[in-house]
Amino acid sequence: MAVPLDNTRRLFAAGITVFALFAAGCSGGDDASPAGETDSASTDVPQAIVSLSPTSTEMLYAIGAGDQVIAVDDRSDYPAEAPVTDLSGFTPNVEAILGYEPDLVVSNADTADLVAGLEQAGVETLILPAAEDLDDTYDQIEQLGAATGHVGEAAELVAQMKTDIDETLAGLPERETPLTYYHELDNTFYSVTDDTYIGQIYGMLGLRSIATGGDGYPQLSNEFILEQNPDVVFLADGQCCGVTPEVVAARAGWNELSAVRDGRVYVLDEDIASRWGPRVVDLVRELAAIVAAAPAAQPTP
């Protein structure tokens, strides 16, 4: 997953605050639209949404709010119909954003005083920072549902995601010893611990990271990885850095790793593996299939 900012918890709280103010303004009492329906005639429901976060973009389309999205940032590449622009979520330009005349902007951080700048123009902002676990994912989907008039669709999506994940986990074989894994974020050996978002997903599947300590995303050494001899290697740097199982096998000493020798090196879609949206279900299914096919764990070094 994308490395969360150090102020994730603060931003999450800020997002809840902004959302609470926005949702309060959207409440329609007894005249509110039925759950899951969007009252396009109501001024309370945003009709011009700008998303500055790839994960939020995926969530918006998954809950049926895609028709309300008028612009997304330059990294929002899914789904294909999302109106990609040159807007940046990392260095947001308030003037450029206002050029699209939005009535709601969704972002994963209050960077460069984004909220204050948009507030001066009378535009609502919803901050949804990097999720720390699946519950955060579900909460954010429901927040977007409430903010966009798609409460019912959001609730259905969350329920379906939970069902799909539970069914996938139920089909996994029981193991006496967890499989160990090395998850490569880039070709300088940055990895993830069990405490991270994706680390928790691996844990649900009966996997244990060889990486520990640090801020959840430590940089390992080549020697440490070889010493730990992980049962499985996951590469989340295929798209960014061109790393493949063949590249890994050519590294000094890596051909002796059991994962390399036995063909258990897998390239992940780094977008799916770094976002915390609805496609996390696809990631769980992919990883579950890999785990189910893996032999018993190697002896601990």
C-alpha positions as CSV (number, residue, x, y, z in Angstrom):
1,M,0.0,0.0,0.0
2,A,1.0,3.6,-0.4
3,V,3.0,4.7,2.6
4,P,0.7,6.7,4.8
5,L,1.7,10.2,5.8
6,D,2.9,10.7,9.4
7,N,-0.2,12.8,10.1
8,T,-2.6,10.1,8.9
9,R,-4.6,10.0,12.1
10,R,-4.8,13.8,12.3
11,L,-6.0,14.0,8.7
12,F,-8.5,11.2,9.3
13,A,-10.0,13.2,12.1
14,A,-10.0,16.3,9.9
15,G,-11.8,14.3,7.3
16,I,-14.5,13.2,9.7
17,T,-15.0,16.8,10.8
18,V,-15.3,18.2,7.3
19,F,-17.6,15.3,6.4
20,A,-19.8,15.8,9.5
21,L,-20.3,19.4,8.6
22,F,-21.1,18.5,5.0
23,A,-23.4,15.7,5.9
24,A,-25.3,17.9,8.3
25,G,-26.0,20.3,5.5
26,C,-27.2,17.4,3.3
27,S,-29.7,16.0,5.8
28,G,-33.2,16.5,4.4
29,G,-35.4,15.3,7.2
30,D,-38.6,13.4,6.2
31,D,-38.2,14.6,2.6
32,A,-34.8,13.0,2.1
33,S,-34.4,10.7,-0.9
34,P,-34.8,6.9,-0.2
35,A,-31.6,5.1,0.7
36,G,-29.6,4.3,-2.4
37,E,-31.3,6.9,-4.6
38,T,-29.9,10.2,-5.7
39,D,-32.2,13.2,-5.9
40,S,-30.7,15.1,-8.8
41,A,-33.1,17.9,-8.3
42,S,-31.9,18.5,-4.7
43,T,-29.2,21.2,-4.2
44,D,-28.0,19.2,-1.2
45,V,-26.5,16.5,-3.3
46,P,-23.3,17.5,-5.1
47,Q,-23.5,17.4,-8.9
48,A,-20.0,18.4,-9.7
49,I,-17.4,16.4,-7.8
50,V,-13.6,16.7,-8.3
51,S,-11.6,13.7,-6.9
52,L,-7.9,14.3,-6.1
53,S,-7.4,10.7,-4.9
54,P,-7.2,7.5,-7.1
55,T,-8.8,5.5,-4.3
56,S,-11.6,8.0,-3.8
57,T,-12.2,8.0,-7.5
58,E,-12.6,4.2,-7.5
59,M,-14.9,4.4,-4.5
60,L,-17.1,7.1,-6.1
61,Y,-17.6,5.0,-9.3
62,A,-18.2,1.8,-7.3
63,I,-21.1,3.4,-5.4
64,G,-22.8,4.8,-8.5
65,A,-21.6,8.4,-8.1
66,G,-19.6,8.4,-11.4
67,D,-22.1,10.6,-13.2
68,Q,-21.5,13.3,-10.6
69,V,-17.7,13.3,-11.1
70,I,-16.6,16.1,-13.5
71,A,-12.8,15.8,-13.0
72,V,-10.2,13.5,-11.4
73,D,-6.5,13.9,-10.7
74,D,-3.7,12.8,-13.0
75,R,-3.2,9.5,-11.2
76,S,-6.8,8.4,-11.1
77,D,-6.5,5.8,-13.9
78,Y,-9.4,3.5,-12.9
79,P,-12.1,3.1,-14.0
80,A,-11.3,3.9,-17.6
81,E,-14.2,6.3,-18.0
82,A,-13.0,8.6,-15.2
83,P,-12.4,12.1,-16.5
84,V,-8.6,12.3,-16.0
85,T,-7.1,15.8,-15.9
86,D,-3.7,17.3,-15.1
87,L,-4.9,18.2,-11.6
88,S,-2.5,17.0,-8.9
89,G,-3.5,15.4,-5.7
90,F,0.1,15.8,-4.3
91,T,0.4,19.5,-5.0
92,P,-3.2,20.7,-5.4
93,N,-3.8,24.0,-7.1
94,V,-6.9,25.6,-5.7
95,E,-7.3,28.0,-8.7
96,A,-7.1,25.1,-11.1
97,I,-9.6,23.0,-9.2
98,L,-12.1,25.9,-9.0
99,G,-11.8,26.2,-12.8
100,Y,-14.0,23.0,-12.9
101,E,-16.6,24.7,-10.8
102,P,-17.0,21.9,-8.3
103,D,-19.5,21.7,-5.4
104,L,-17.5,19.0,-3.7
105,V,-13.8,18.1,-3.7
106,V,-12.5,14.8,-2.3
107,S,-8.9,14.4,-1.4
108,N,-6.7,12.2,0.8
109,A,-4.8,15.1,2.5
110,D,-5.3,18.8,3.3
111,T,-2.1,19.7,1.4
112,A,-1.2,23.3,0.6
113,D,-4.2,24.6,2.7
114,L,-6.6,22.9,0.2
115,V,-9.5,23.0,2.6
116,A,-9.1,26.6,3.6
117,G,-8.7,27.7,0.0
118,L,-11.8,25.9,-1.2
119,E,-13.8,27.0,1.8
120,Q,-13.1,30.7,0.9
121,A,-14.8,29.9,-2.5
122,G,-17.7,28.1,-0.8
123,V,-16.7,24.7,-2.0
124,E,-17.1,21.7,0.4
125,T,-14.1,19.4,0.9
126,L,-14.0,15.8,2.1
127,I,-10.6,14.5,3.3
128,L,-10.3,10.7,3.2
129,P,-6.7,9.8,4.2
130,A,-4.8,6.5,3.7
131,A,-6.8,3.8,5.5
132,E,-5.1,1.9,8.3
133,D,-7.3,-1.2,8.0
134,L,-10.3,-2.6,6.2
135,D,-12.7,-1.0,8.6
136,D,-11.4,2.4,7.5
137,T,-12.0,1.4,3.9
138,Y,-15.6,0.5,4.7
139,D,-16.1,3.7,6.7
140,Q,-14.8,5.8,3.8
141,I,-17.1,4.2,1.3
142,E,-20.0,4.9,3.6
143,Q,-18.9,8.5,4.1
144,L,-18.8,9.0,0.3
145,G,-22.2,7.4,0.0
146,A,-23.7,9.8,2.5
147,A,-21.9,12.8,1.0
148,T,-23.1,12.0,-2.6
149,G,-26.6,10.7,-2.1
150,H,-25.7,7.1,-2.5
151,V,-26.2,5.7,1.0
152,G,-27.9,2.5,-0.1
153,E,-25.3,1.7,-2.9
154,A,-22.5,2.3,-0.5
155,A,-24.0,0.0,2.2
156,E,-24.5,-2.7,-0.4
157,L,-21.0,-2.4,-1.7
158,V,-19.5,-2.7,1.8
159,A,-21.7,-5.7,2.6
160,Q,-20.7,-7.4,-0.6
161,M,-17.0,-6.7,0.0
162,K,-17.3,-8.3,3.4
163,T,-19.1,-11.3,2.1
164,D,-16.6,-11.8,-0.7
165,I,-13.6,-11.5,1.6
166,D,-15.1,-13.9,4.2
167,E,-15.9,-16.5,1.6
168,T,-12.4,-16.2,0.2
169,L,-10.8,-16.7,3.6
170,A,-13.1,-19.6,4.4
171,G,-11.7,-21.5,1.4
172,L,-8.1,-21.3,2.5
173,P,-6.3,-24.4,3.9
174,E,-5.3,-24.5,7.6
175,R,-1.6,-24.3,8.3
176,E,0.3,-25.1,11.4
177,T,3.0,-22.5,10.6
178,P,2.3,-19.2,8.7
179,L,4.0,-18.7,5.4
180,T,6.6,-16.0,5.4
181,Y,6.7,-13.4,2.7
182,Y,8.8,-10.5,1.4
183,H,6.7,-7.7,-0.2
184,E,9.0,-5.4,-2.3
185,L,7.9,-1.8,-2.7
186,D,10.8,-0.8,-4.9
187,N,14.2,-2.1,-6.1
188,T,16.0,-0.6,-3.1
189,F,14.3,-3.3,-0.8
190,Y,11.7,-1.2,1.0
191,S,9.1,-3.5,2.3
192,V,6.0,-3.7,4.6
193,T,5.5,-5.0,8.1
194,D,2.5,-6.9,9.4
195,D,1.1,-3.7,11.0
196,T,0.5,-1.9,7.7
197,Y,-2.8,-2.0,5.7
198,I,-1.5,-4.6,3.2
199,G,0.4,-6.4,6.0
200,Q,-2.9,-7.0,7.8
201,I,-4.4,-8.4,4.6
202,Y,-1.5,-10.8,4.3
203,G,-2.0,-11.7,7.9
204,M,-5.7,-12.6,7.3
205,L,-4.4,-15.0,4.6
206,G,-2.0,-16.7,7.0
207,L,1.2,-14.9,5.9
208,R,3.9,-13.3,8.0
209,S,6.2,-10.6,6.8
210,I,10.0,-11.0,7.2
211,A,10.1,-7.2,7.7
212,T,9.7,-5.8,11.2
213,G,10.1,-2.5,13.0
214,G,10.5,1.0,11.6
215,D,7.5,3.0,10.6
216,G,5.9,0.0,8.9
217,Y,7.8,0.4,5.7
218,P,11.5,-0.5,6.6
219,Q,14.3,-0.7,4.1
220,L,15.8,-4.2,4.2
221,S,19.2,-5.3,3.2
222,N,20.0,-7.9,0.5
223,E,21.7,-10.0,3.1
224,F,18.7,-9.9,5.5
225,I,16.3,-11.1,2.8
226,L,18.6,-13.9,1.8
227,E,19.0,-14.9,5.5
228,Q,15.3,-14.9,6.1
229,N,14.6,-17.0,3.0
230,P,10.9,-16.1,2.6
231,D,8.4,-18.7,1.4
232,V,6.8,-16.2,-1.1
233,V,8.0,-13.0,-2.7
234,F,5.6,-10.4,-3.9
235,L,6.7,-7.7,-6.3
236,A,4.8,-4.4,-6.2
237,D,7.4,-2.6,-8.3
238,G,6.9,-4.2,-11.7
239,Q,5.2,-1.2,-13.3
240,C,7.3,1.5,-11.7
241,C,10.7,-0.2,-11.8
242,G,10.4,-3.1,-14.3
243,V,11.1,-5.7,-11.7
244,T,10.2,-9.2,-12.8
245,P,10.8,-12.8,-11.4
246,E,13.6,-13.0,-13.9
247,V,15.2,-9.8,-12.7
248,V,14.9,-11.0,-9.1
249,A,16.5,-14.4,-10.0
250,A,19.5,-12.6,-11.5
251,R,20.3,-10.7,-8.2
252,A,23.3,-11.9,-6.4
253,G,22.4,-14.9,-4.2
254,W,18.7,-14.8,-4.9
255,N,18.7,-17.9,-7.1
256,E,19.2,-19.8,-3.8
257,L,16.0,-18.5,-2.2
258,S,13.3,-21.2,-2.1
259,A,10.7,-18.8,-3.4
260,V,12.9,-18.1,-6.5
261,R,13.9,-21.7,-7.0
262,D,10.4,-23.0,-6.7
263,G,8.7,-20.3,-8.8
264,R,6.9,-18.5,-6.0
265,V,7.7,-14.9,-7.0
266,Y,4.7,-13.0,-8.0
267,V,4.2,-9.6,-9.7
268,L,1.3,-7.6,-8.2
269,D,-0.6,-4.8,-9.8
270,E,0.9,-2.0,-7.8
271,D,-2.1,0.2,-8.1
272,I,-4.4,-2.4,-6.7
273,A,-1.8,-3.3,-4.0
274,S,-1.3,0.4,-3.0
275,R,-4.9,1.6,-2.9
276,W,-7.5,0.9,-0.2
277,G,-10.7,0.9,-2.3
278,P,-13.2,-1.7,-3.6
279,R,-10.6,-3.6,-5.6
280,V,-9.0,-4.8,-2.4
281,V,-11.3,-7.7,-2.8
282,D,-9.5,-8.6,-6.1
283,L,-6.2,-8.4,-4.2
284,V,-7.5,-10.8,-1.5
285,R,-8.7,-13.3,-4.1
286,E,-5.4,-13.1,-6.0
287,L,-3.3,-13.6,-2.8
288,A,-5.6,-16.4,-1.6
289,A,-5.1,-18.4,-4.8
290,I,-1.3,-18.0,-4.3
291,V,-1.4,-19.0,-0.7
292,A,-3.7,-22.0,-1.4
293,A,-1.2,-23.4,-3.9
294,A,1.9,-22.9,-1.8
295,P,3.5,-25.8,0.1
296,A,4.1,-25.9,3.8
297,A,6.3,-23.1,5.3
298,Q,10.0,-23.4,5.3
299,P,11.8,-23.9,8.6
300,T,12.5,-20.6,10.3
301,P,16.2,-19.5,9.8
